[in-house]
Amino acid sequence: MAKEALFRSSIGKKFAMALSALFLLIFLLQHFIINSLSVICPSAFNEASHFMGYNPFIQYLMQPVLIFAVVFHFVMGFVLEIQNKSARGPVNYAVSNKAANSTWMSRNMIWSGAVILGFLVLHFIDFWIPEISHKYVHALPEDPNRYYEELLHKFQSPWRVLAYVFAFFLLMMHLLHGFQSAFQSIGANHKRYNPLIKSFGKAFAIVIPIGFVLIAIINYLKVNEII
């Protein structure tokens, strides 16, 4: 009975974690679309960023929900990892058997997730905290044209750009396994649609992180007057 309760609890946690993952995927896509404007049309990037930064619905509802979803997703990932290790007990599995039954990334999602979480902390320090300071701590007047210059300032350092590139590479690996896993956890598992979900998930997991990498590199080249 205890094992059955543990199993049911684990299924519930995976379902909740999958829902938070799908919400974060939507945010990631929206974030990518806005950031891509910094390369295509800086003035449009300023307009979109100003809207996101001052719209009450986004600031007072969606932003707290997003922060909760990020924390919940990663905390739940750590909890499930600990729970799964406890359920397996002191059994040693052969490395060859592990490799035969799962991919390297599926066995190390917790570590890629930890690095991505660290990157999110850096991203908050770079952009979210200065934004909060600008609006609420120093109560500076609105300047709808400041966002693009602030973005370029952050990408002056090659080390920061390298950190972004490394983090988005790990995000790609994380999504390559996690995208389809999230759909399976919420019950979206059908022979007819699984190939479509798998193909779309692979495309999303590759295109979006590479897009973010290109945005960081292009803005670095711009601010250093290389292009």
CORHU-V842367 format. One record per pair of residues at least 4 apart in sequence whose ideal C-beta (glycine too) atoms are under 8 Angstrom apart, sorted by the first residue. I is the first residue (numbers start at 1). J is the second residue. If there is no record, write none. Layout:
BEGIN
I:J / I:J
END
This chain:
BEGIN
1:5 / 2:6 / 3:7 / 3:87 / 4:8 / 5:9 / 6:10 / 6:83 / 6:87 / 7:11 / 8:12 / 9:13 / 9:83 / 10:14 / 10:80 / 10:83 / 10:84 / 10:87 / 11:15 / 12:16 / 13:17 / 13:76 / 13:79 / 13:80 / 13:83 / 14:18 / 14:80 / 14:185 / 15:19 / 15:185 / 15:186 / 16:20 / 16:72 / 16:76 / 17:21 / 17:72 / 17:73 / 17:76 / 17:77 / 17:80 / 17:182 / 17:185 / 18:22 / 18:181 / 18:182 / 18:183 / 18:184 / 18:185 / 18:186 / 19:23 / 19:186 / 20:24 / 20:69 / 20:72 / 20:73 / 20:76 / 21:25 / 21:73 / 21:178 / 21:182 / 22:26 / 22:182 / 22:186 / 23:27 / 23:65 / 23:66 / 23:69 / 24:28 / 24:66 / 24:69 / 24:70 / 24:73 / 25:29 / 25:175 / 25:179 / 25:182 / 25:204 / 26:30 / 27:31 / 27:66 / 27:69 / 28:32 / 28:208 / 29:33 / 29:204 / 29:208 / 30:34 / 31:35 / 32:36 / 32:208 / 32:211 / 32:212 / 33:37 / 34:45 / 34:48 / 34:49 / 34:52 / 35:45 / 35:212 / 35:215 / 36:40 / 36:211 / 36:215 / 37:41 / 37:42 / 37:44 / 37:45 / 37:48 / 38:42 / 38:45 / 38:148 / 38:151 / 38:215 / 38:219 / 39:214 / 39:215 / 39:218 / 39:219 / 40:44 / 41:45 / 42:46 / 42:148 / 43:47 / 43:148 / 44:48 / 45:49 / 45:147 / 45:148 / 45:151 / 46:50 / 46:144 / 46:145 / 46:146 / 46:147 / 46:148 / 47:51 / 47:144 / 48:52 / 49:53 / 49:147 / 49:148 / 50:54 / 50:142 / 50:144 / 50:147 / 51:55 / 51:58 / 52:58 / 53:59 / 53:131 / 53:135 / 53:147 / 54:59 / 54:142 / 55:59 / 56:60 / 56:61 / 57:61 / 57:62 / 58:62 / 58:63 / 59:63 / 60:64 / 61:65 / 62:66 / 63:67 / 64:68 / 65:69 / 66:70 / 67:71 / 68:72 / 69:73 / 70:74 / 70:117 / 70:120 / 71:75 / 72:76 / 73:77 / 74:78 / 74:113 / 74:114 / 74:117 / 75:79 / 76:80 / 77:81 / 77:109 / 77:110 / 77:113 / 78:82 / 78:110 / 79:83 / 80:84 / 81:85 / 81:110 / 82:86 / 83:87 / 84:88 / 93:97 / 93:98 / 94:98 / 95:99 / 96:100 / 97:101 / 98:102 / 98:107 / 99:104 / 102:106 / 102:107 / 103:107 / 103:177 / 104:108 / 105:109 / 105:112 / 105:173 / 105:174 / 105:176 / 105:177 / 106:177 / 106:181 / 108:112 / 109:113 / 109:174 / 109:177 / 109:178 / 110:114 / 111:115 / 112:116 / 112:170 / 112:171 / 112:173 / 112:174 / 113:117 / 113:174 / 114:118 / 115:119 / 115:166 / 115:167 / 115:170 / 116:120 / 116:167 / 116:170 / 116:171 / 116:174 / 117:121 / 118:122 / 118:167 / 119:123 / 119:163 / 119:164 / 119:167 / 119:170 / 120:124 / 121:125 / 122:126 / 122:163 / 123:127 / 123:128 / 124:128 / 124:129 / 125:129 / 126:130 / 126:154 / 126:160 / 127:131 / 127:150 / 127:154 / 128:132 / 129:133 / 130:134 / 130:150 / 131:135 / 132:136 / 132:137 / 133:137 / 133:138 / 134:138 / 134:140 / 135:139 / 135:140 / 145:149 / 146:150 / 147:151 / 148:152 / 149:153 / 150:154 / 151:155 / 151:219 / 152:156 / 152:219 / 152:222 / 152:223 / 153:223 / 154:160 / 155:160 / 155:161 / 155:216 / 155:219 / 155:220 / 155:223 / 156:160 / 156:220 / 156:223 / 156:224 / 157:161 / 158:162 / 158:220 / 159:163 / 160:164 / 161:165 / 161:216 / 161:217 / 161:220 / 162:166 / 163:167 / 164:168 / 164:212 / 164:213 / 164:216 / 165:169 / 165:213 / 165:216 / 165:217 / 166:170 / 167:171 / 168:172 / 168:209 / 168:210 / 168:212 / 168:213 / 168:216 / 169:173 / 169:209 / 169:213 / 170:174 / 171:175 / 171:209 / 172:176 / 172:205 / 172:206 / 172:209 / 172:210 / 173:177 / 174:178 / 175:179 / 175:201 / 175:204 / 175:205 / 175:208 / 175:209 / 176:201 / 176:202 / 176:205 / 176:206 / 177:181 / 178:182 / 179:183 / 179:197 / 179:201 / 179:202 / 179:204 / 179:205 / 180:184 / 180:194 / 180:197 / 180:198 / 180:201 / 181:185 / 182:186 / 183:188 / 183:189 / 183:197 / 183:201 / 184:188 / 184:189 / 188:193 / 188:197 / 189:194 / 190:194 / 193:197 / 194:198 / 195:199 / 196:200 / 197:201 / 198:202 / 199:203 / 200:204 / 201:205 / 202:206 / 203:207 / 204:208 / 205:209 / 206:210 / 207:211 / 208:212 / 209:213 / 210:214 / 211:215 / 212:216 / 213:217 / 214:218 / 215:219 / 216:220 / 217:221 / 218:222 / 218:227 / 219:223 / 220:224 / 220:226 / 221:226 / 221:227 / 222:226 / 222:227
END
